[in-house]
Amino acid sequence: MPARSYTASEVDAAVARLADPDRFAHASAIVTHAAPSLAGVLDRALVEGGWFGQAHEELLLRASGESDPVDRLEAVRTLVDEQTRVGMLVGVAVGFELANELADPEHTPSQES
């Protein structure tokens, strides 16, 4: 089954539906259930995507090496913000692929041995 593409309108409508507390609670429960397994997937995606390579190490060294405490705090804050955004983007990508796997009728639990 080919991966489904989504229009901006479909994504906007789906995000709006997540405002319903019951729907978000269900999604949160599913993510919490899958978190231990997904953590390894996310870690591999970040490493293999080069997010935690040499450039990341250089940013860590630069941020931690700032002599001025105000500059050091700003550098660390910027690094944490960037890491959070990257982690969230990779997490969303993994989530889309998880949804595709769940929607694939060839991989339903009743059909696997």
N, CA, C and O atoms as a printed pandas DataFrame, in Angstrom:
     atom_number atom_name residue_name chain_id  residue_number  x_coord  y_coord  z_coord
0              1         N          MET        A               1    0.841   -1.162    0.000
1              2        CA          MET        A               1    0.000    0.000    0.000
2              3         C          MET        A               1    0.897    1.240    0.000
3              4         O          MET        A               1    1.761    1.369    0.867
4              5         N          PRO        A               2    0.709    2.147   -0.951
5              6        CA          PRO        A               2    1.548    3.345   -0.982
6              7         C          PRO        A               2    1.219    4.271    0.190
7              8         O          PRO        A               2    0.093    4.302    0.687
8              9         N          ALA        A               3    2.221    5.009    0.607
9             10        CA          ALA        A               3    2.011    5.972    1.691
10            11         C          ALA        A               3    1.022    7.037    1.234
11            12         O          ALA        A               3    1.058    7.478    0.085
12            13         N          ARG        A               4    0.159    7.436    2.124
13            14        CA          ARG        A               4   -0.839    8.441    1.802
14            15         C          ARG        A               4   -0.239    9.826    1.975
15            16         O          ARG        A               4    0.504   10.071    2.925
16            17         N          SER        A               5   -0.558   10.729    1.060
17            18        CA          SER        A               5   -0.155   12.134    1.176
18            19         C          SER        A               5   -1.311   12.909    1.786
19            20         O          SER        A               5   -2.472   12.527    1.641
20            21         N          TYR        A               6   -0.988   13.999    2.468
21            22        CA          TYR        A               6   -2.000   14.810    3.128
22            23         C          TYR        A               6   -1.915   16.245    2.622
23            24         O          TYR        A               6   -0.826   16.773    2.401
24            25         N          THR        A               7   -3.068   16.863    2.443
25            26        CA          THR        A               7   -3.109   18.269    2.056
26            27         C          THR        A               7   -2.972   19.126    3.308
27            28         O          THR        A               7   -3.166   18.649    4.426
28            29         N          ALA        A               8   -2.642   20.375    3.109
29            30        CA          ALA        A               8   -2.548   21.298    4.239
30            31         C          ALA        A               8   -3.891   21.394    4.954
31            32         O          ALA        A               8   -3.930   21.475    6.181
32            33         N          SER        A               9   -4.977   21.386    4.215
33            34        CA          SER        A               9   -6.315   21.461    4.825
34            35         C          SER        A               9   -6.593   20.242    5.696
35            36         O          SER        A               9   -7.150   20.373    6.785
36            37         N          GLU        A              10   -6.206   19.052    5.222
37            38        CA          GLU        A              10   -6.407   17.837    6.015
38            39         C          GLU        A              10   -5.600   17.880    7.307
39            40         O          GLU        A              10   -6.092   17.496    8.369
40            41         N          VAL        A              11   -4.364   18.347    7.210
41            42        CA          VAL        A              11   -3.516   18.448    8.403
42            43         C          VAL        A              11   -4.110   19.467    9.370
43            44         O          VAL        A              11   -4.178   19.216   10.573
44            45         N          ASP        A              12   -4.544   20.624    8.844
45            46        CA          ASP        A              12   -5.146   21.644    9.706
46            47         C          ASP        A              12   -6.380   21.100   10.423
47            48         O          ASP        A              12   -6.555   21.333   11.619
48            49         N          ALA        A              13   -7.231   20.379    9.702
49            50        CA          ALA        A              13   -8.443   19.812   10.309
50            51         C          ALA        A              13   -8.090   18.768   11.367
51            52         O          ALA        A              13   -8.723   18.715   12.421
52            53         N          ALA        A              14   -7.093   17.947   11.093
53            54        CA          ALA        A              14   -6.680   16.924   12.059
54            55         C          ALA        A              14   -6.110   17.568   13.322
55            56         O          ALA        A              14   -6.405   17.126   14.432
56            57         N          VAL        A              15   -5.304   18.598   13.157
57            58        CA          VAL        A              15   -4.747   19.301   14.323
58            59         C          VAL        A              15   -5.874   19.930   15.132
59            60         O          VAL        A              15   -5.855   19.887   16.362
60            61         N          ALA        A              16   -6.853   20.513   14.451
61            62        CA          ALA        A              16   -7.994   21.109   15.156
62            63         C          ALA        A              16   -8.753   20.053   15.954
63            64         O          ALA        A              16   -9.211   20.333   17.061
64            65         N          ARG        A              17   -8.894   18.845   15.411
65            66        CA          ARG        A              17   -9.588   17.775   16.127
66            67         C          ARG        A              17   -8.834   17.351   17.389
67            68         O          ARG        A              17   -9.442   16.869   18.345
68            69         N          LEU        A              18   -7.514   17.530   17.390
69            70        CA          LEU        A              18   -6.728   17.175   18.572
70            71         C          LEU        A              18   -7.038   18.086   19.758
71            72         O          LEU        A              18   -6.660   17.776   20.888
72            73         N          ALA        A              19   -7.718   19.202   19.516
73            74        CA          ALA        A              19   -8.101   20.089   20.612
74            75         C          ALA        A              19   -9.144   19.424   21.520
75            76         O          ALA        A              19   -9.329   19.841   22.664
76            77         N          ASP        A              20   -9.817   18.401   21.014
77            78        CA          ASP        A              20  -10.782   17.654   21.816
78            79         C          ASP        A              20   -9.999   16.875   22.873
79            80         O          ASP        A              20   -9.201   16.005   22.523
80            81         N          PRO        A              21  -10.211   17.170   24.166
81            82        CA          PRO        A              21   -9.422   16.527   25.229
82            83         C          PRO        A              21   -9.478   15.004   25.201
83            84         O          PRO        A              21   -8.490   14.346   25.526
84            85         N          ASP        A              22  -10.615   14.438   24.820
85            86        CA          ASP        A              22  -10.720   12.979   24.779
86            87         C          ASP        A              22   -9.814   12.386   23.709
87            88         O          ASP        A              22   -9.169   11.363   23.936
88            89         N          ARG        A              23   -9.765   13.022   22.550
89            90        CA          ARG        A              23   -8.910   12.512   21.475
90            91         C          ARG        A              23   -7.445   12.638   21.849
91            92         O          ARG        A              23   -6.662   11.725   21.588
92            93         N          PHE        A              24   -7.064   13.746   22.451
93            94        CA          PHE        A              24   -5.673   13.925   22.828
94            95         C          PHE        A              24   -5.283   12.954   23.931
95            96         O          PHE        A              24   -4.161   12.448   23.946
96            97         N          ALA        A              25   -6.200   12.692   24.853
97            98        CA          ALA        A              25   -5.916   11.750   25.930
98            99         C          ALA        A              25   -5.637   10.367   25.361
99           100         O          ALA        A              25   -4.728    9.676   25.822
100          101         N          HIS        A              26   -6.413    9.960   24.362
101          102        CA          HIS        A              26   -6.195    8.657   23.736
102          103         C          HIS        A              26   -4.835    8.625   23.029
103          104         O          HIS        A              26   -4.076    7.667   23.176
104          105         N          ALA        A              27   -4.536    9.673   22.269
105          106        CA          ALA        A              27   -3.239    9.743   21.575
106          107         C          ALA        A              27   -2.098    9.727   22.578
107          108         O          ALA        A              27   -1.081    9.070   22.352
108          109         N          SER        A              28   -2.256   10.436   23.670
109          110        CA          SER        A              28   -1.225   10.476   24.703
110          111         C          SER        A              28   -1.008    9.090   25.312
111          112         O          SER        A              28    0.129    8.687   25.559
112          113         N          ALA        A              29   -2.094    8.370   25.549
113          114        CA          ALA        A              29   -1.987    7.020   26.110
114          115         C          ALA        A              29   -1.258    6.087   25.146
115          116         O          ALA        A              29   -0.439    5.272   25.571
116          117         N          ILE        A              30   -1.550    6.203   23.861
117          118        CA          ILE        A              30   -0.880    5.357   22.869
118          119         C          ILE        A              30    0.609    5.675   22.803
119          120         O          ILE        A              30    1.440    4.768   22.756
120          121         N          VAL        A              31    0.945    6.958   22.798
121          122        CA          VAL        A              31    2.357    7.361   22.739
122          123         C          VAL        A              31    3.086    6.894   23.996
123          124         O          VAL        A              31    4.213    6.405   23.917
124          125         N          THR        A              32    2.447    7.043   25.149
125          126        CA          THR        A              32    3.062    6.588   26.400
126          127         C          THR        A              32    3.318    5.084   26.352
127          128         O          THR        A              32    4.363    4.613   26.802
128          129         N          HIS        A              33    2.370    4.339   25.810
129          130        CA          HIS        A              33    2.533    2.896   25.666
130          131         C          HIS        A              33    3.721    2.558   24.762
131          132         O          HIS        A              33    4.504    1.657   25.063
132          133         N          ALA        A              34    3.845    3.283   23.666
133          134        CA          ALA        A              34    4.877    2.987   22.669
134          135         C          ALA        A              34    6.225    3.634   22.995
135          136         O          ALA        A              34    7.233    3.296   22.375
136          137         N          ALA        A              35    6.257    4.553   23.953
137          138        CA          ALA        A              35    7.468    5.336   24.219
138          139         C          ALA        A              35    8.731    4.502   24.419
139          140         O          ALA        A              35    9.760    4.833   23.830
140          141         N          PRO        A              36    8.704    3.440   25.217
141          142        CA          PRO        A              36    9.954    2.687   25.392
142          143         C          PRO        A              36   10.516    2.147   24.071
143          144         O          PRO        A              36   11.724    2.206   23.841
144          145         N          SER        A              37    9.657    1.632   23.220
145          146        CA          SER        A              37   10.116    1.111   21.936
146          147         C          SER        A              37   10.506    2.231   20.986
147          148         O          SER        A              37   11.498    2.131   20.264
148          149         N          LEU        A              38    9.719    3.295   20.994
149          150        CA          LEU        A              38    9.983    4.402   20.074
150          151         C          LEU        A              38   11.234    5.181   20.445
151          152         O          LEU        A              38   11.849    5.797   19.575
152          153         N          ALA        A              39   11.626    5.169   21.713
153          154        CA          ALA        A              39   12.825    5.903   22.121
154          155         C          ALA        A              39   14.040    5.416   21.342
155          156         O          ALA        A              39   14.853    6.222   20.890
156          157         N          GLY        A              40   14.165    4.108   21.184
157          158        CA          GLY        A              40   15.286    3.564   20.413
158          159         C          GLY        A              40   15.213    3.954   18.951
159          160         O          GLY        A              40   16.231    4.260   18.331
160          161         N          VAL        A              41   14.004    3.943   18.400
161          162        CA          VAL        A              41   13.820    4.339   16.999
162          163         C          VAL        A              41   14.222    5.799   16.827
163          164         O          VAL        A              41   14.932    6.146   15.883
164          165         N          LEU        A              42   13.767    6.650   17.740
165          166        CA          LEU        A              42   14.098    8.074   17.656
166          167         C          LEU        A              42   15.599    8.295   17.813
167          168         O          LEU        A              42   16.196    9.079   17.074
168          169         N          ASP        A              43   16.203    7.607   18.771
169          170        CA          ASP        A              43   17.650    7.749   18.967
170          171         C          ASP        A              43   18.418    7.391   17.698
171          172         O          ASP        A              43   19.320    8.116   17.279
172          173         N          ARG        A              44   18.045    6.256   17.090
173          174        CA          ARG        A              44   18.727    5.845   15.851
174          175         C          ARG        A              44   18.508    6.856   14.740
175          176         O          ARG        A              44   19.436    7.164   13.992
176          177         N          ALA        A              45   17.279    7.383   14.621
177          178        CA          ALA        A              45   16.986    8.353   13.575
178          179         C          ALA        A              45   17.813    9.622   13.768
179          180         O          ALA        A              45   18.306   10.196   12.797
180          181         N          LEU        A              46   17.966   10.056   15.008
181          182        CA          LEU        A              46   18.757   11.257   15.277
182          183         C          LEU        A              46   20.241   11.036   14.980
183          184         O          LEU        A              46   20.906   11.894   14.399
184          185         N          VAL        A              47   20.742    9.878   15.385
185          186        CA          VAL        A              47   22.159    9.573   15.136
186          187         C          VAL        A              47   22.413    9.378   13.644
187          188         O          VAL        A              47   23.331    9.972   13.078
188          189         N          GLU        A              48   21.589    8.538   13.014
189          190        CA          GLU        A              48   21.779    8.250   11.596
190          191         C          GLU        A              48   21.530    9.476   10.723
191          192         O          GLU        A              48   22.090    9.587    9.633
192          193         N          GLY        A              49   20.694   10.392   11.196
193          194        CA          GLY        A              49   20.432   11.630   10.451
194          195         C          GLY        A              49   21.513   12.674   10.642
195          196         O          GLY        A              49   21.457   13.751   10.049
196          197         N          GLY        A              50   22.502   12.356   11.471
197          198        CA          GLY        A              50   23.614   13.275   11.670
198          199         C          GLY        A              50   23.344   14.374   12.690
199          200         O          GLY        A              50   24.146   15.298   12.826
200          201         N          TRP        A              51   22.227   14.290   13.407
201          202        CA          TRP        A              51   21.879   15.355   14.349
202          203         C          TRP        A              51   22.792   15.351   15.566
203          204         O          TRP        A              51   22.992   16.394   16.188
204          205         N          PHE        A              52   23.350   14.190   15.916
205          206        CA          PHE        A              52   24.212   14.116   17.082
206          207         C          PHE        A              52   25.643   13.778   16.687
207          208         O          PHE        A              52   26.328   13.037   17.392
208          209         N          GLY        A              53   26.083   14.308   15.584
209          210        CA          GLY        A              53   27.431   14.077   15.095
210          211         C          GLY        A              53   28.406   15.137   15.569
211          212         O          GLY        A              53   28.234   15.730   16.633
212          213         N          GLN        A              54   29.429   15.364   14.766
213          214        CA          GLN        A              54   30.500   16.297   15.103
214          215         C          GLN        A              54   29.988   17.723   15.300
215          216         O          GLN        A              54   30.440   18.413   16.213
216          217         N          ALA        A              55   29.060   18.173   14.468
217          218        CA          ALA        A              55   28.537   19.529   14.599
218          219         C          ALA        A              55   27.851   19.715   15.950
219          220         O          ALA        A              55   27.979   20.763   16.583
220          221         N          HIS        A              56   27.130   18.696   16.379
221          222        CA          HIS        A              56   26.457   18.747   17.681
222          223         C          HIS        A              56   27.483   18.855   18.808
223          224         O          HIS        A              56   27.321   19.653   19.731
224          225         N          GLU        A              57   28.527   18.057   18.726
225          226        CA          GLU        A              57   29.576   18.095   19.750
226          227         C          GLU        A              57   30.252   19.465   19.794
227          228         O          GLU        A              57   30.552   19.977   20.873
228          229         N          GLU        A              58   30.490   20.052   18.632
229          230        CA          GLU        A              58   31.100   21.384   18.593
230          231         C          GLU        A              58   30.198   22.427   19.243
231          232         O          GLU        A              58   30.678   23.306   19.959
232          233         N          LEU        A              59   28.887   22.333   18.996
233          234        CA          LEU        A              59   27.951   23.267   19.634
234          235         C          LEU        A              59   27.940   23.085   21.151
235          236         O          LEU        A              59   27.865   24.065   21.892
236          237         N          LEU        A              60   28.014   21.833   21.616
237          238        CA          LEU        A              60   28.081   21.580   23.055
238          239         C          LEU        A              60   29.335   22.197   23.671
239          240         O          LEU        A              60   29.277   22.847   24.715
240          241         N          LEU        A              61   30.459   21.982   23.009
241          242        CA          LEU        A              61   31.715   22.537   23.519
242          243         C          LEU        A              61   31.689   24.059   23.525
243          244         O          LEU        A              61   32.128   24.695   24.483
244          245         N          ARG        A              62   31.177   24.626   22.464
245          246        CA          ARG        A              62   31.115   26.089   22.368
246          247         C          ARG        A              62   30.209   26.660   23.457
247          248         O          ARG        A              62   30.563   27.634   24.122
248          249         N          ALA        A              63   29.040   26.046   23.634
249          250        CA          ALA        A              63   28.098   26.548   24.639
250          251         C          ALA        A              63   28.667   26.407   26.045
251          252         O          ALA        A              63   28.567   27.332   26.850
252          253         N          SER        A              64   29.259   25.265   26.343
253          254        CA          SER        A              64   29.779   25.046   27.699
254          255         C          SER        A              64   31.061   25.820   27.964
255          256         O          SER        A              64   31.440   26.019   29.118
256          257         N          GLY        A              65   31.730   26.256   26.904
257          258        CA          GLY        A              65   32.995   26.952   27.076
258          259         C          GLY        A              65   32.891   28.465   27.157
259          260         O          GLY        A              65   33.905   29.138   27.346
260          261         N          GLU        A              66   31.703   29.011   27.020
261          262        CA          GLU        A              66   31.534   30.469   27.121
262          263         C          GLU        A              66   31.965   30.940   28.505
263          264         O          GLU        A              66   31.496   30.415   29.515
264          265         N          SER        A              67   32.851   31.922   28.554
265          266        CA          SER        A              67   33.331   32.396   29.849
266          267         C          SER        A              67   32.334   33.316   30.545
267          268         O          SER        A              67   32.237   33.304   31.772
268          269         N          ASP        A              68   31.604   34.100   29.789
269          270        CA          ASP        A              68   30.608   35.004   30.375
270          271         C          ASP        A              68   29.358   34.186   30.714
271          272         O          ASP        A              68   28.789   33.544   29.831
272          273         N          PRO        A              69   28.926   34.199   31.974
273          274        CA          PRO        A              69   27.756   33.397   32.362
274          275         C          PRO        A              69   26.491   33.741   31.570
275          276         O          PRO        A              69   25.696   32.849   31.273
276          277         N          VAL        A              70   26.295   34.989   31.233
277          278        CA          VAL        A              70   25.115   35.379   30.459
278          279         C          VAL        A              70   25.200   34.796   29.054
279          280         O          VAL        A              70   24.212   34.277   28.534
280          281         N          ASP        A              71   26.383   34.879   28.437
281          282        CA          ASP        A              71   26.566   34.302   27.102
282          283         C          ASP        A              71   26.443   32.781   27.132
283          284         O          ASP        A              71   25.874   32.180   26.220
284          285         N          ARG        A              72   26.984   32.156   28.193
285          286        CA          ARG        A              72   26.906   30.702   28.323
286          287         C          ARG        A              72   25.446   30.256   28.459
287          288         O          ARG        A              72   25.024   29.295   27.817
288          289         N          LEU        A              73   24.690   30.951   29.285
289          290        CA          LEU        A              73   23.279   30.618   29.456
290          291         C          LEU        A              73   22.519   30.766   28.135
291          292         O          LEU        A              73   21.698   29.916   27.791
292          293         N          GLU        A              74   22.788   31.835   27.405
293          294        CA          GLU        A              74   22.118   32.045   26.123
294          295         C          GLU        A              74   22.502   30.960   25.109
295          296         O          GLU        A              74   21.651   30.482   24.359
296          297         N          ALA        A              75   23.784   30.573   25.089
297          298        CA          ALA        A              75   24.227   29.523   24.165
298          299         C          ALA        A              75   23.588   28.180   24.513
299          300         O          ALA        A              75   23.166   27.442   23.623
300          301         N          VAL        A              76   23.518   27.864   25.806
301          302        CA          VAL        A              76   22.900   26.604   26.224
302          303         C          VAL        A              76   21.402   26.644   25.923
303          304         O          VAL        A              76   20.839   25.653   25.456
304          305         N          ARG        A              77   20.760   27.768   26.184
305          306        CA          ARG        A              77   19.325   27.902   25.910
306          307         C          ARG        A              77   19.050   27.705   24.415
307          308         O          ARG        A              77   18.100   27.015   24.045
308          309         N          THR        A              78   19.870   28.302   23.570
309          310        CA          THR        A              78   19.712   28.159   22.119
310          311         C          THR        A              78   19.911   26.710   21.690
311          312         O          THR        A              78   19.155   26.197   20.865
312          313         N          LEU        A              79   20.914   26.054   22.243
313          314        CA          LEU        A              79   21.179   24.658   21.912
314          315         C          LEU        A              79   20.011   23.762   22.330
315          316         O          LEU        A              79   19.591   22.895   21.563
316          317         N          VAL        A              80   19.495   23.963   23.521
317          318        CA          VAL        A              80   18.357   23.166   23.989
318          319         C          VAL        A              80   17.141   23.411   23.100
319          320         O          VAL        A              80   16.433   22.470   22.741
320          321         N          ASP        A              81   16.898   24.671   22.745
321          322        CA          ASP        A              81   15.768   24.986   21.861
322          323         C          ASP        A              81   15.907   24.269   20.520
323          324         O          ASP        A              81   14.940   23.693   20.021
324          325         N          GLU        A              82   17.097   24.302   19.939
325          326        CA          GLU        A              82   17.319   23.645   18.646
326          327         C          GLU        A              82   17.161   22.139   18.761
327          328         O          GLU        A              82   16.554   21.511   17.892
328          329         N          GLN        A              83   17.697   21.556   19.817
329          330        CA          GLN        A              83   17.564   20.113   20.010
330          331         C          GLN        A              83   16.108   19.716   20.192
331          332         O          GLN        A              83   15.675   18.680   19.688
332          333         N          THR        A              84   15.364   20.525   20.901
333          334        CA          THR        A              84   13.943   20.239   21.110
334          335         C          THR        A              84   13.199   20.252   19.787
335          336         O          THR        A              84   12.408   19.352   19.508
336          337         N          ARG        A              85   13.449   21.272   18.967
337          338        CA          ARG        A              85   12.778   21.351   17.667
338          339         C          ARG        A              85   13.134   20.161   16.791
339          340         O          ARG        A              85   12.251   19.565   16.173
340          341         N          VAL        A              86   14.405   19.807   16.729
341          342        CA          VAL        A              86   14.827   18.676   15.900
342          343         C          VAL        A              86   14.198   17.388   16.415
343          344         O          VAL        A              86   13.687   16.587   15.631
344          345         N          GLY        A              87   14.232   17.186   17.728
345          346        CA          GLY        A              87   13.630   15.989   18.298
346          347         C          GLY        A              87   12.143   15.894   17.999
347          348         O          GLY        A              87   11.625   14.814   17.713
348          349         N          MET        A              88   11.463   17.023   18.067
349          350        CA          MET        A              88   10.030   17.018   17.770
350          351         C          MET        A              88    9.775   16.721   16.299
351          352         O          MET        A              88    8.858   15.969   15.969
352          353         N          LEU        A              89   10.573   17.299   15.418
353          354        CA          LEU        A              89   10.389   17.045   13.987
354          355         C          LEU        A              89   10.643   15.586   13.645
355          356         O          LEU        A              89    9.887   14.981   12.884
356          357         N          VAL        A              90   11.706   15.020   14.206
357          358        CA          VAL        A              90   11.985   13.601   13.964
358          359         C          VAL        A              90   10.876   12.750   14.572
359          360         O          VAL        A              90   10.463   11.753   13.979
360          361         N          GLY        A              91   10.391   13.136   15.751
361          362        CA          GLY        A              91    9.296   12.407   16.376
362          363         C          GLY        A              91    8.030   12.415   15.536
363          364         O          GLY        A              91    7.335   11.404   15.444
364          365         N          VAL        A              92    7.731   13.550   14.925
365          366        CA          VAL        A              92    6.555   13.629   14.053
366          367         C          VAL        A              92    6.749   12.724   12.844
367          368         O          VAL        A              92    5.823   12.023   12.437
368          369         N          ALA        A              93    7.943   12.737   12.270
369          370        CA          ALA        A              93    8.211   11.875   11.113
370          371         C          ALA        A              93    8.042   10.404   11.487
371          372         O          ALA        A              93    7.446    9.635   10.732
372          373         N          VAL        A              94    8.557   10.016   12.633
373          374        CA          VAL        A              94    8.395    8.634   13.095
374          375         C          VAL        A              94    6.917    8.345   13.338
375          376         O          VAL        A              94    6.442    7.252   13.029
376          377         N          GLY        A              95    6.188    9.311   13.885
377          378        CA          GLY        A              95    4.758    9.145   14.109
378          379         C          GLY        A              95    3.988    8.917   12.824
379          380         O          GLY        A              95    3.087    8.079   12.771
380          381         N          PHE        A              96    4.343    9.668   11.779
381          382        CA          PHE        A              96    3.689    9.455   10.487
382          383         C          PHE        A              96    3.958    8.035    9.984
383          384         O          PHE        A              96    3.048    7.369    9.490
384          385         N          GLU        A              97    5.174    7.584   10.105
385          386        CA          GLU        A              97    5.494    6.237    9.642
386          387         C          GLU        A              97    4.808    5.183   10.499
387          388         O          GLU        A              97    4.384    4.148    9.984
388          389         N          LEU        A              98    4.692    5.432   11.799
389          390        CA          LEU        A              98    3.961    4.506   12.669
390          391         C          LEU        A              98    2.505    4.426   12.226
391          392         O          LEU        A              98    1.927    3.341   12.172
392          393         N          ALA        A              99    1.917    5.569   11.912
393          394        CA          ALA        A              99    0.527    5.581   11.435
394          395         C          ALA        A              99    0.404    4.783   10.141
395          396         O          ALA        A              99   -0.569    4.051    9.961
396          397         N          ASN        A             100    1.371    4.914    9.242
397          398        CA          ASN        A             100    1.347    4.149    7.993
398          399         C          ASN        A             100    1.443    2.649    8.272
399          400         O          ASN        A             100    0.753    1.849    7.641
400          401         N          GLU        A             101    2.299    2.279    9.213
401          402        CA          GLU        A             101    2.425    0.863    9.573
402          403         C          GLU        A             101    1.116    0.332   10.157
403          404         O          GLU        A             101    0.685   -0.773    9.828
404          405         N          LEU        A             102    0.492    1.119   11.017
405          406        CA          LEU        A             102   -0.764    0.689   11.629
406          407         C          LEU        A             102   -1.890    0.593   10.606
407          408         O          LEU        A             102   -2.799   -0.224   10.758
408          409         N          ALA        A             103   -1.836    1.417    9.571
409          410        CA          ALA        A             103   -2.888    1.422    8.551
410          411         C          ALA        A             103   -2.683    0.333    7.499
411          412         O          ALA        A             103   -3.585    0.071    6.704
412          413         N          ASP        A             104   -1.515   -0.303    7.483
413          414        CA          ASP        A             104   -1.202   -1.309    6.483
414          415         C          ASP        A             104   -1.875   -2.624    6.848
415          416         O          ASP        A             104   -1.496   -3.248    7.840
416          417         N          PRO        A             105   -2.868   -3.062    6.070
417          418        CA          PRO        A             105   -3.594   -4.305    6.403
418          419         C          PRO        A             105   -2.706   -5.550    6.343
419          420         O          PRO        A             105   -3.062   -6.583    6.909
420          421         N          GLU        A             106   -1.572   -5.470    5.676
421          422        CA          GLU        A             106   -0.696   -6.634    5.596
422          423         C          GLU        A             106    0.086   -6.864    6.879
423          424         O          GLU        A             106    0.731   -7.903    7.027
424          425         N          HIS        A             107    0.043   -5.912    7.811
425          426        CA          HIS        A             107    0.788   -6.043    9.063
426          427         C          HIS        A             107   -0.110   -6.062   10.282
427          428         O          HIS        A             107    0.312   -5.649   11.362
428          429         N          THR        A             108   -1.321   -6.526   10.137
429          430        CA          THR        A             108   -2.208   -6.606   11.299
430          431         C          THR        A             108   -1.781   -7.777   12.169
431          432         O          THR        A             108   -1.292   -8.781   11.650
432          433         N          PRO        A             109   -1.956   -7.668   13.502
433          434        CA          PRO        A             109   -1.515   -8.748   14.407
434          435         C          PRO        A             109   -2.131  -10.097   14.068
435          436         O          PRO        A             109   -1.480  -11.124   14.262
436          437         N          SER        A             110   -3.343  -10.130   13.576
437          438        CA          SER        A             110   -3.982  -11.420   13.295
438          439         C          SER        A             110   -3.345  -12.131   12.112
439          440         O          SER        A             110   -3.514  -13.340   11.957
440          441         N          GLN        A             111   -2.612  -11.396   11.270
441          442        CA          GLN        A             111   -2.005  -11.996   10.092
442          443         C          GLN        A             111   -0.546  -12.362   10.309
443          444         O          GLN        A             111    0.031  -13.104    9.513
444          445         N          GLU        A             112    0.056  -11.852   11.375
445          446        CA          GLU        A             112    1.470  -12.142   11.598
446          447         C          GLU        A             112    1.617  -13.368   12.467
447          448         O          GLU        A             112    0.780  -13.643   13.327
448          449         N          SER        A             113    2.690  -14.103   12.235
449          450        CA          SER        A             113    2.912  -15.306   13.037
450          451         C          SER        A             113    3.927  -15.080   14.126
451          452         O          SER        A             113    4.226  -15.997   14.890
